[in-house]
């Protein structure tokens, strides 16, 4: 986590120096009035430029620690805030170093954890005001963050967390078993094997952990879907295939077999395609890595489809999509055998789940 520590007072500069030393990856910004109070490993700014400085750093850091009055910080960052999904963590500490307040992005941004770390380093008291934490309860946005799952609709988190606070039943469907392990008996939850079974329960809210695409008409307002990122797309394509053509074909096939593209972990292909512009752009569009395997690795994988004469002639392998998907998933099972368009081949594999306690 890359953190910017910003101080505008003498005591703040000294406290900032301690924090910078205790927070790996932290940078210290100090008012030039107190250049001698924060050592040599710091950057200086004119206090009149504090607002401009903060705006210029906002997207460059994962978290901020402002050593100043909370009111200054609130007024300064208000125009910069966008979403709890994207805002950086913001912690405020007072000049005397008595309190470390988690102000913005407590769960997804990691401000609660950052406040705890600042308090540990400085001897301050952490101030955590998120209701679930204050009551010793879990929160579903933190569950998603810790497991690396994608929140399908962030607006649903607030409702489900409120149900936890109100001790209302939440029906859970999670084939991974990780939700049950993570909750560890906290909150009123029931666990079900199928979506239909959960929906038939008397629960007031529902949590589904799935890579399945569920039609919008089946989404009640009290349903939160968390997406495990466990799908691997094995893709082969002709040279020069455009990104939009790849995207359109993959999207259509995922919809056909009811899989969510939000659950894609990576794209896998053959090494000779590592510089294929369309594949590179498609991976960037999805925000996932592009992993490449050599011909010998691909040929060593047993796949259900017969060898492809075209692939043998073009790149020296009996197939690209299926063995790439299997290798990329760590030997996971194929959910979609090879399908082809004029220029693209696709297979989809699901990664093996780790044990919940691993």
C-alpha positions in Angstrom: 0.0 0.0 0.0 1.6 3.3 -1.1 0.8 6.0 1.5 1.3 9.8 1.5 1.7 11.3 4.9 1.0 15.0 4.9 1.8 17.4 7.8 1.4 21.1 8.2 2.6 21.7 11.8 5.9 21.3 13.8 4.5 18.4 15.8 2.9 17.0 12.7 6.2 17.0 10.9 7.9 15.0 13.7 4.9 12.6 13.9 5.0 12.2 10.1 8.7 11.2 10.3 7.8 8.4 12.7 5.0 7.2 10.5 7.1 7.3 7.3 9.6 5.1 9.1 7.0 2.6 10.1 4.8 2.4 7.0 6.6 0.6 4.1 6.1 2.6 0.9 5.1 5.8 2.6 6.2 9.2 1.4 6.3 12.3 3.7 5.1 15.7 2.6 5.8 18.5 5.1 5.1 22.2 5.1 8.3 24.1 4.2 8.0 26.1 7.4 9.1 23.0 9.3 11.7 21.5 6.9 14.1 20.9 9.8 11.6 18.8 11.8 11.2 15.8 9.6 14.7 14.7 8.6 16.0 14.6 5.1 13.8 11.9 3.5 10.7 14.2 2.8 9.2 16.5 0.3 8.4 20.1 1.1 5.4 22.2 0.0 4.1 25.7 0.5 1.2 25.5 3.0 -0.8 27.7 0.7 -0.6 25.0 -1.9 -2.0 22.2 0.4 -5.3 21.8 -1.6 -3.5 21.7 -4.9 -0.9 19.2 -3.6 -3.6 16.9 -2.3 -5.4 16.9 -5.7 -2.2 16.2 -7.6 -1.4 13.2 -5.4 -4.9 11.8 -5.1 -4.7 9.1 -7.8 -1.0 8.4 -7.2 -1.5 6.8 -3.7 -3.5 4.0 -2.2 -3.8 5.9 1.1 -3.4 9.2 2.8 -2.6 10.1 6.4 -3.3 13.8 7.1 -1.9 15.2 10.3 -4.2 18.1 10.8 -7.8 19.0 11.8 -10.4 16.7 10.4 -12.4 19.7 9.2 -9.6 20.8 7.0 -9.4 17.4 5.4 -13.1 17.0 4.9 -13.4 20.3 3.1 -10.3 19.7 1.0 -11.0 16.2 -0.2 -14.8 16.5 -0.7 -14.5 17.5 -4.4 -12.1 14.5 -5.0 -14.4 11.7 -3.7 -16.0 9.5 -6.3 -16.9 6.0 -4.9 -16.2 3.7 -2.1 -14.9 1.3 -4.7 -12.2 3.6 -6.0 -11.5 6.3 -3.3 -8.1 5.9 -1.5 -8.0 5.3 2.2 -8.0 8.5 4.2 -6.8 8.6 7.9 -6.7 11.8 9.9 -4.4 12.2 12.9 -4.3 15.1 15.3 -1.2 17.3 15.9 -0.6 15.7 19.3 -0.8 12.2 17.9 -3.6 11.1 20.3 -6.0 9.7 17.7 -5.9 8.0 14.3 -9.3 8.4 12.7 -10.4 6.2 9.7 -12.3 8.8 7.7 -12.8 7.5 4.1 -12.8 4.0 2.5 -12.6 2.1 5.8 -13.2 -1.3 4.3 -12.5 -1.5 0.5 -9.8 1.2 0.6 -8.2 -0.1 3.8 -8.5 3.0 6.0 -9.5 1.0 9.1 -6.4 -1.1 8.8 -4.2 2.0 8.0 -5.6 3.7 11.1 -4.7 0.7 13.2 -1.2 0.7 11.8 -0.7 4.4 12.4 -2.0 4.0 16.0 0.4 1.1 16.6 3.4 3.1 15.3 2.6 6.3 17.2 0.9 5.1 20.3 -2.4 6.8 19.3 -5.9 5.5 19.8 -7.5 4.2 16.6 -10.9 5.6 15.9 -13.0 3.2 13.7 -16.6 4.3 13.2 -17.9 1.8 10.7 -20.9 0.2 12.4 -20.0 -3.4 11.7 -16.5 -3.0 13.2 -17.8 -1.0 16.2 -20.2 -3.9 17.0 -17.6 -6.7 16.4 -19.5 -7.9 13.3 -18.1 -8.8 9.8 -18.9 -6.7 6.7 -19.5 -8.1 3.3 -17.4 -5.5 1.5 -14.4 -6.5 3.7 -15.2 -10.1 3.0 -15.0 -9.4 -0.8 -11.7 -7.5 -0.4 -10.0 -10.1 1.7 -11.0 -12.9 -0.7 -10.2 -10.9 -3.8 -13.9 -11.1 -5.0 -15.6 -8.5 -7.1 -18.7 -6.9 -5.7 -21.4 -7.1 -8.4 -23.4 -4.1 -7.1 -21.8 -2.0 -4.4 -25.1 -0.4 -3.4 -26.3 -3.8 -2.1 -23.5 -4.0 0.5 -25.1 -1.3 2.7 -28.4 -3.2 3.0 -26.7 -6.5 3.8 -24.5 -5.0 6.4 -27.6 -3.3 8.0 -29.3 -6.7 8.2 -26.2 -8.0 10.0 -26.5 -5.2 12.5 -30.3 -5.7 12.9 -29.7 -9.5 13.5 -31.9 -10.4 10.6 -31.3 -13.6 8.7 -29.2 -13.6 5.6 -29.3 -16.7 3.3 -25.9 -17.6 1.8 -25.0 -19.7 -1.2 -21.2 -20.1 -1.4 -19.8 -23.2 -3.0 -16.3 -22.2 -2.0 -17.2 -22.5 1.7 -15.1 -19.4 2.4 -18.0 -17.3 3.6 -19.0 -19.7 6.3 -15.4 -19.9 7.5 -14.9 -16.1 7.4 -18.1 -15.4 9.3 -17.2 -17.9 12.0 -20.6 -17.7 13.6 -20.9 -13.9 13.6 -24.2 -12.6 12.3 -27.5 -14.5 11.7 -26.9 -16.5 8.6 -28.2 -19.7 7.0 -26.3 -21.6 4.3 -27.9 -23.3 1.3 -26.8 -25.4 -1.6 -28.8 -23.8 -4.3 -30.1 -20.4 -5.2 -33.7 -21.7 -5.3 -33.4 -23.2 -1.8 -32.0 -19.9 -0.5 -34.8 -17.9 -2.1 -37.4 -20.2 -0.5 -36.0 -19.5 2.9 -37.5 -16.9 5.3 -34.3 -14.8 5.1 -34.5 -11.0 4.8 -31.4 -10.8 2.6 -29.4 -13.0 0.3 -25.7 -13.4 -0.5 -24.6 -15.5 -3.5 -20.9 -16.2 -4.2 -20.9 -17.2 -7.8 -19.2 -16.8 -11.2 -22.6 -17.5 -12.8 -24.4 -14.7 -14.7 -27.9 -14.4 -13.2 -30.6 -12.6 -15.3 -31.4 -9.1 -14.0 -35.1 -10.1 -13.4 -33.9 -12.7 -10.8 -32.1 -10.0 -8.7 -34.2 -8.8 -5.8 -33.1 -5.6 -4.2 -31.9 -7.6 -1.1 -29.5 -9.8 -3.0 -25.8 -9.2 -3.0 -23.6 -11.1 -5.5 -19.9 -11.5 -4.9 -17.8 -12.7 -7.8 -14.9 -15.0 -7.2 -12.3 -14.3 -9.9 -11.7 -17.9 -10.9 -12.3 -18.1 -14.7 -9.5 -18.5 -17.2 -10.1 -17.7 -20.8 -7.9 -19.8 -23.2 -7.8 -17.8 -26.4 -6.3 -18.4 -29.8 -6.7 -16.0 -32.7 -5.5 -15.2 -36.2 -2.8 -12.6 -36.5 -4.2 -9.1 -36.5 -7.6 -9.9 -35.0 -9.1 -6.7 -33.6 -9.8 -6.4 -29.9 -13.5 -5.7 -30.5 -13.9 -8.9 -32.5 -12.3 -10.9 -29.7 -14.4 -9.1 -27.1 -17.7 -9.6 -28.9 -17.1 -13.3 -29.4 -16.0 -13.9 -25.8 -18.9 -11.9 -24.4 -21.4 -13.8 -26.5 -20.0 -17.1 -25.4 -19.9 -16.3 -21.7 -23.5 -15.1 -21.9 -24.5 -18.3 -23.7 -23.2 -20.5 -20.8 -24.3 -18.0 -18.1 -20.8 -17.0 -16.9 -19.9 -13.5 -15.7 -17.0 -11.7 -17.2 -16.4 -10.1 -13.8 -15.1 -13.4 -12.7 -12.3 -13.7 -15.3 -8.9 -14.0 -13.5 -6.7 -14.2 -16.6 -6.3 -14.8 -20.3 -4.1 -17.6 -21.4 -2.6 -18.2 -24.9 0.5 -19.5 -26.7 3.8 -17.8 -26.4 3.9 -16.8 -30.1 0.9 -14.6 -29.4 2.5 -12.6 -26.5 2.7 -9.6 -28.8 -0.7 -9.9 -30.4 -2.2 -6.4 -30.1 -5.8 -7.5 -30.0 -5.2 -10.0 -27.1 -3.1 -7.5 -25.2 -5.8 -4.8 -25.6 -8.5 -7.3 -24.5 -6.6 -8.3 -21.4 -6.2 -4.6 -20.6 -9.9 -4.0 -21.2 -10.8 -6.7 -18.6 -8.0 -5.6 -16.3 -6.5 -9.1 -16.1 -3.0 -10.5 -17.0 -2.2 -12.2 -20.3 -0.3 -15.4 -19.5 1.5 -17.3 -22.3 2.6 -21.0 -22.5 5.1 -22.6 -24.8 4.2 -25.1 -27.5 5.7 -28.0 -25.6 3.7 -27.2 -22.5 0.5 -27.0 -24.5 1.1 -30.2 -26.4 1.6 -32.1 -23.1 -2.0 -31.3 -21.9 -4.7 -33.8 -22.6 -7.8 -32.1 -24.0 -11.2 -33.3 -25.1 -11.2 -31.8 -28.6 -9.4 -33.4 -31.5 -6.2 -31.8 -32.8 -6.5 -28.7 -35.0 -4.8 -29.0 -38.3 -4.8 -25.2 -38.5 -3.1 -24.8 -35.2 -0.5 -27.5 -36.0 0.4 -25.7 -39.3 0.4 -22.2 -37.8 2.0 -22.5 -34.4 3.0 -26.2 -34.1 0.5 -27.2 -31.4 -2.6 -29.5 -31.6 -4.6 -26.8 -29.9 -4.3 -23.5 -28.1 -7.6 -22.5 -26.4 -8.3 -25.7 -24.3 -4.7 -26.5 -23.1 -4.1 -22.8 -22.3 -7.2 -22.6 -20.2 -6.4 -25.8 -18.3 -2.8 -24.7 -17.7 -3.8 -21.2 -16.7 -6.3 -22.5 -14.2 -3.8 -24.8 -12.6 -5.5 -28.0 -13.9 -9.0 -26.8 -13.3 -12.0 -28.2 -15.1 -13.2 -27.0 -18.5 -16.6 -25.2 -18.4 -16.5 -24.5 -22.1 -14.8 -26.7 -24.6 -13.2 -25.1 -27.6 -15.6 -22.9 -29.7 -14.6 -21.1 -32.8 -15.5 -18.0 -34.9 -13.8 -17.0 -38.1 -10.7 -15.6 -36.3 -11.0 -16.6 -32.6 -11.0 -19.8 -30.6 -12.1 -19.8 -27.0 -12.2 -22.3 -24.1 -13.0 -21.5 -20.4 -11.7 -23.2 -17.4 -12.5 -22.8 -13.7 -9.6 -22.6 -11.3 -9.4 -25.1 -8.4 -10.7 -23.7 -5.1 -8.3 -23.6 -2.2 -9.5 -24.9 1.1 -11.2 -22.2 3.2 -8.5 -22.5 5.9 -5.6 -22.4 3.5 
